[in-house]
Amino acid sequence: MVEWGLRMTSDLKIETDEFQLVLGPGWIQDRDCDPDQFKFWSEDKGSSVVISYVRAQIPREKWEAGAQVLLDARMEAHREWEAQGGGPATFGDVWVTEVEGGQALHVAYAGYNDRDIFRFMGWVTEAKFLNFFVSTETRDNDYSQLVFDEVFSGFRFYIP
């Protein structure tokens, strides 16, 4: 059973060697995660956030293959959810672009299933894979985008 932390009445701030995140009041952090994975839940927003990273030496010429690894892992998670009765997922466009002045490859997609709208962003750098996933229990795309924008505005990741 997952044991969640206390509900925050002020901003929740997390800082690691890989990223920092500031969430507004009402977010709860799951304290039973893998040390390289961070999970948060807001009952008020009906939303969850998962941030994870894997440190690895990734030569620039392998970044596109690394981006495909990120996508394959995320798609497998959606297939597992579907197999557990979560309903099929529908996806929008997948974006893969260089960002941060060529210091990272950015991967992104959005989609929905019968319960959630979800948005994924991932980055491949010379030193890591980084995943940022927001899911909102709604069928209201505008609301989901609002929650994502709010959460993402408090997120920064470090290069490399």
Number of C-alpha atoms within 10 A of each C-alpha: 4 8 10 14 14 12 15 15 11 11 13 17 12 13 12 10 8 18 16 14 18 17 21 15 14 17 24 20 22 17 15 14 13 9 9 13 15 18 19 19 22 19 12 9 15 14 21 22 22 17 20 19 19 14 14 12 13 16 11 16 9 13 20 17 13 21 22 13 14 21 19 12 12 16 14 12 12 18 16 12 15 14 11 9 9 15 15 15 18 12 15 11 9 13 11 17 13 15 12 9 7 11 15 22 22 21 24 21 17 18 17 21 19 13 15 21 24 25 21 21 21 23 26 30 25 19 16 19 24 24 20 18 21 26 23 25 19 19 14 11 15 10 15 23 16 11 19 21 13 14 17 18 12 13 18 13 14 11 16 14
